[in-house]
Amino acid sequence: MSKKLKIGLFGFGVVGQGLYDIIRTKNLNIEIVKIAIKDPAKTRSLPAELFTTDRDELLNNPEINTIVELINDTEAAYHIVSTALKTGKNVVSSSKKMVALYLQELIDLQHEHGTSLLYEGAVCGSIPIIRNLEEYYDNELLHSISGIFNGSSNYILSKGYNDNIDYDSALKLAQDLGFAETDPTMDVGGFDAKFKLVIAATHAYGVIVKPEDVLNVGIQNLAARDLQYAREKKLKIKLVPVAKKLDEENVTMFVLPKFVHENEFLYNVDYEYNCVTVQAAFADQQFFYGKGAGGHPTGSAVLSDIAALRYDYQYEYKKAHNKRDLQFTNNIELNIYLRYEDESLVDALEFEHIHERFYSGDYKFVIGKINLQNLIDNQHRILNSKAFVAFADQLTGVSLATAAKQSAEVF
Ligand SMILES: NC(=O)c1ccc[n+]([C@@H]2O[C@H](COP(=O)([O-])OP(=O)(O)OC[C@H]3O[C@@H](n4cnc5c(N)ncnc54)[C@H](OP(=O)(O)O)[C@@H]3O)[C@@H](O)[C@H]2O)c1
């Protein structure tokens, strides 16, 4: 008989309520003892005595052995999670930004106090990728992980490509449907995808990288002419996070829009859906597809973590602890498409090889090879000058079919 979990739940928003809906339909050996929220004036669907605004009522309650943290405040989440881990309570969290920013500290706290923190719901909602990376895949066999990690930006890109809806209207639609926040920067700027990538890479390669060291270029500057160009080439544009082992010593990571060929799994992942592609040496390419957000899909991943705690499951961070010493690097060459207005941006990016240059009226682009570090150094300039950058392996191959094959093997 598994042990009874007595839960202190932080947050009763989209994910918290989704989790509650799932738990109450099942006969699980789980009890939600108390729920901490922020605003005492909000109407709740459960009895008032279940709620509190005092986090210590949960953290200091000896009856509660498990904290489930599902709030939307990064610093408060870190305080709650770290306090719980220090005081012997196991934790499940869905806060990707908090986990990505404080990963090393959270790993240290788990080791120091013998407690467990699980966060499957933080990375691509319902897709079970963290435990698979941690348990199923061997480090040496993994060439790369990539995919579509953010449903809001994928929704906007799909609306633009499939339905010819311009960026601002597609963003508004995504906001109306609840896919995108009022301030969409985290989603469309690639930050959300980057937080998830940093977490996934820790479990895939054992590298613990600060999010600020990883490039994220988003889709804010996407224009109709970029989509039109992709259509002419029979490609789509997707926002794609990539973690890639370069050799026995180096791993790279970045988040960039990418031209995607129909041979790639990502091509058919549209609207709010997420996917993860794992490229392994022997298993070859594997593909996980599902809902990356929403109360019930994310709640299901949170519940899976809660269930795992009943048999004392912990991430071992095996790859971070063994002595293989993989280093994170931004020193790699990438093929990119740059649509620009300001000519001096092309000079600043110091292309090492130019594959193609195009001018027609105010549509100017260059496709060529540059160093990832140069992109990072010019990240703000690119954003502010309304330039659009995309990873462009699919535009530089001898033929699209060859390029698709090479690209699948490389990223
Ligand atoms: N929404 C998704 O589909 C999704 C998917 C994966 C991961 N996540 C992550 O899951 C977390 C929760 O997301 P959500 O969409 O459920 O957020 P949400 O709907 O905005 O709800 C946030 C909840 O947190 C509570 N809260 C905020 N600050 C608090 C504090 N200091 N102490 C206690 N409670 C506090 C709020 O209280 P009030 O009710 O009083 O306002 C609310 O109940 C976020 O980190 C998010 O990034 C979300």
The ligand as an SDF file (V2000), in Angstrom:
LIG
                    3D

 48 52  0  0  0  0  0  0  0  0999 V2000
   -1.5740   27.6090  -17.5190 N   0  0  0  0  0  0  0  0  0  0  0  0
   -0.9070   26.5990  -18.0730 C   0  0  0  0  0  0  0  0  0  0  0  0
   -1.3880   25.9650  -19.0060 O   0  0  0  0  0  0  0  0  0  0  0  0
    0.4300   26.2040  -17.5390 C   0  0  0  0  0  0  0  0  0  0  0  0
    1.1040   25.1090  -18.1000 C   0  0  0  0  0  0  0  0  0  0  0  0
    2.3370   24.6980  -17.5730 C   0  0  0  0  0  0  0  0  0  0  0  0
    2.8820   25.4010  -16.5340 C   0  0  0  0  0  0  0  0  0  0  0  0
    2.2310   26.4970  -16.0020 N   0  0  0  0  0  0  0  0  0  0  0  0
    2.8450   27.1890  -14.8910 C   0  0  0  0  0  0  0  0  0  0  0  0
    2.0860   26.8520  -13.7290 O   0  0  0  0  0  0  0  0  0  0  0  0
    2.0550   27.9670  -12.8240 C   0  0  0  0  0  0  0  0  0  0  0  0
    0.5980   28.3490  -12.5630 C   0  0  0  0  0  0  0  0  0  0  0  0
    0.0180   28.7390  -13.7960 O   0  0  0  0  0  0  0  0  0  0  0  0
   -1.5490   29.0580  -13.9080 P   0  0  0  0  0  0  0  0  0  0  0  0
   -1.8050   29.2230  -15.3490 O   0  0  0  0  0  0  0  0  0  0  0  0
   -2.3550   28.0720  -13.1320 O   0  0  0  0  0  0  0  0  0  0  0  0
   -1.6090   30.4850  -13.1940 O   0  0  0  0  0  0  0  0  0  0  0  0
   -2.9150   31.3140  -12.8190 P   0  0  0  0  0  0  0  0  0  0  0  0
   -4.1230   30.7710  -13.4860 O   0  0  0  0  0  0  0  0  0  0  0  0
   -2.5880   32.7370  -13.0250 O   0  0  0  0  0  0  0  0  0  0  0  0
   -3.0790   31.0410  -11.2460 O   0  0  0  0  0  0  0  0  0  0  0  0
   -2.0890   31.4000  -10.3630 C   0  0  0  0  0  0  0  0  0  0  0  0
   -2.5290   31.0190   -8.9540 C   0  0  0  0  0  0  0  0  0  0  0  0
   -1.4500   31.3190   -8.0660 O   0  0  0  0  0  0  0  0  0  0  0  0
   -1.9810   32.0170   -6.9360 C   0  0  0  0  0  0  0  0  0  0  0  0
   -0.8910   32.8230   -6.3780 N   0  0  0  0  0  0  0  0  0  0  0  0
   -0.1490   33.7860   -6.9660 C   0  0  0  0  0  0  0  0  0  0  0  0
    0.7980   34.2430   -6.1200 N   0  0  0  0  0  0  0  0  0  0  0  0
    0.6520   33.5400   -4.9740 C   0  0  0  0  0  0  0  0  0  0  0  0
    1.3200   33.5400   -3.7140 C   0  0  0  0  0  0  0  0  0  0  0  0
    2.3390   34.3640   -3.4820 N   0  0  0  0  0  0  0  0  0  0  0  0
    0.9050   32.6640   -2.7560 N   0  0  0  0  0  0  0  0  0  0  0  0
   -0.1340   31.8160   -2.9960 C   0  0  0  0  0  0  0  0  0  0  0  0
   -0.8110   31.7730   -4.1580 N   0  0  0  0  0  0  0  0  0  0  0  0
   -0.4230   32.6210   -5.1290 C   0  0  0  0  0  0  0  0  0  0  0  0
   -3.1070   32.8260   -7.4980 C   0  0  0  0  0  0  0  0  0  0  0  0
   -3.9690   33.2130   -6.4420 O   0  0  0  0  0  0  0  0  0  0  0  0
   -5.3690   33.9350   -6.7190 P   0  0  0  0  0  0  0  0  0  0  0  0
   -6.2830   32.8440   -7.1870 O   0  0  0  0  0  0  0  0  0  0  0  0
   -5.7540   34.4650   -5.3970 O   0  0  0  0  0  0  0  0  0  0  0  0
   -5.1120   34.9810   -7.7470 O   0  0  0  0  0  0  0  0  0  0  0  0
   -3.7380   31.8000   -8.4550 C   0  0  0  0  0  0  0  0  0  0  0  0
   -4.6140   30.9380   -7.7720 O   0  0  0  0  0  0  0  0  0  0  0  0
    2.8930   29.0640  -13.4940 C   0  0  0  0  0  0  0  0  0  0  0  0
    4.2070   28.9890  -13.0210 O   0  0  0  0  0  0  0  0  0  0  0  0
    2.8520   28.6820  -14.9730 C   0  0  0  0  0  0  0  0  0  0  0  0
    3.9820   29.1490  -15.6810 O   0  0  0  0  0  0  0  0  0  0  0  0
    1.0270   26.8930  -16.4880 C   0  0  0  0  0  0  0  0  0  0  0  0
  1  2  1  0
  2  3  2  0
  2  4  1  0
  4  5  1  0
  4 48  2  0
  5  6  2  0
  6  7  1  0
  7  8  2  0
  8  9  1  0
  8 48  1  0
  9 10  1  0
  9 46  1  0
 10 11  1  0
 11 12  1  0
 11 44  1  0
 12 13  1  0
 13 14  1  0
 14 15  2  0
 14 16  1  0
 14 17  1  0
 17 18  1  0
 18 19  2  0
 18 20  1  0
 18 21  1  0
 21 22  1  0
 22 23  1  0
 23 24  1  0
 23 42  1  0
 24 25  1  0
 25 26  1  0
 25 36  1  0
 26 27  1  0
 26 35  1  0
 27 28  2  0
 28 29  1  0
 29 30  1  0
 29 35  2  0
 30 31  1  0
 30 32  2  0
 32 33  1  0
 33 34  2  0
 34 35  1  0
 36 37  1  0
 36 42  1  0
 37 38  1  0
 38 39  2  0
 38 40  1  0
 38 41  1  0
 42 43  1  0
 44 45  1  0
 44 46  1  0
 46 47  1  0
M  CHG  2   8   1  16  -1
M  END
$$$$
